[in-house]
Amino acid sequence: MFLTIKDLEQVQSEHPDWQYELVDGKIVIMGPCDYTSDEIGSRLLIFLGMWLLPRNLGRLTGSSAGFILPNSNLRAPDVSFVRAERLKRSQRNFVELVPDLMVEIKSKTDRIKPIEEKIDLFLRLGTDVGILIDPDKLTVTVYRLNAQPQVLRDGDILTIPTLCPGWELPIAELWPPVFE
């Protein structure tokens, strides 16, 4: 059975507390992630948001924002950014576009290969930059179409000059602090 966005919206109306993606005509229920992974996503949203918002460069969203992709899939990256000129007004529906930046954060139970495949799909559909944050290895891998991935570690600086010229984030700032 091949399901559509309309089918997904019907399921969502019956189970509004669940999160879903629509992948190749199948509804995928998205479980909650581990605390560390969500904290890393929140930290990235804060650091990037503090830089983006005063500049009115675009829209920054978390893991609940759904994107209807050109292949009719509905996907929700952990963090997404859409340039202002591409989405002038926020919408009460899923947006039918590919974000300019998408970030996936590996949860404790995730496998890397499906995450890399999701990032690759977004890049092939038009995303400028995809990022994979792996809390287990303390790495941040930056992907661009037709380019070798760039692996960053503590001591390195994350930049996204094509989308956020001038923004810099030390990789060490992404990891949750330890309070003594």
Protein Blocks (a to p, Z undefined) as FASTA:
>chain_A
ZZdfklmmmmmmmmmmbccddeehiacddddddfklmmmmmmmmmmmmmmmmmnonaccd
dfklccddfkopacddfbdcddfklmmbacfbdcddddfbdcddddfkbcfklmmmmmmm
mmmnopabdcdddfklopacdddehiacddddehiacddfklmghiacdfklmpccddZZ
